[in-house]
Amino acid sequence: MYRHILVPLDGSPFAMKALGHAYQLAQAVGARVTLFHASPEYPTGMTGDGVIYQPLTRAEYAKLQKREADRLFSTATRKATNFGLSVATVHEIAAAPWKAILSTAKKQRCDAIVMASHGRGGVAALLLGSETQKVLTHSRLPVLVVR
């Protein structure tokens, strides 16, 4: 069935719920799991009176984002041991997380994606968009969405 499952994580309780489903599925079918986290791109500087202020260098920002990704991965990796699984991790800084998810799935040769939906509806869904919806729209792989 599935041999390699990609699980995007954003640190939300929804993503952790999806992670549990991914681990159960991986355990049942003997699949490998790769965890993925996309950090937002380096923010543009704030301006005031014509002066651009950037509180962090790009290197400092990347280091902070990696630390946050490692924190997420650490928690998720500990949970994997409860299922007898070992996991791989991938972190990327990306402007469009959905594109990074699909790109990583292709690079890692995953054959399924398990991810969360935050369940936003109405105006919130229109304004915030949905990374899950974009993955569903553009993915050629099966996507299991957990709510």
URLIN-V523307 format. One record per helix or strand. SS is the DSSP state (~ for helix, > for strand). FROM is the first residue (numbers start at 1). TO is the last residue. If there is no record, write none. Layout:
BEGIN
<<SS:FROM:TO> <SS:FROM:TO>>
END
This chain:
BEGIN
<<>:4:8> <~:13:29> <>:32:39> <>:46:48> <>:51:53> <~:58:81> <>:87:93> <~:97:107> <>:112:116> <~:122:128> <~:131:138> <>:142:146>>
END
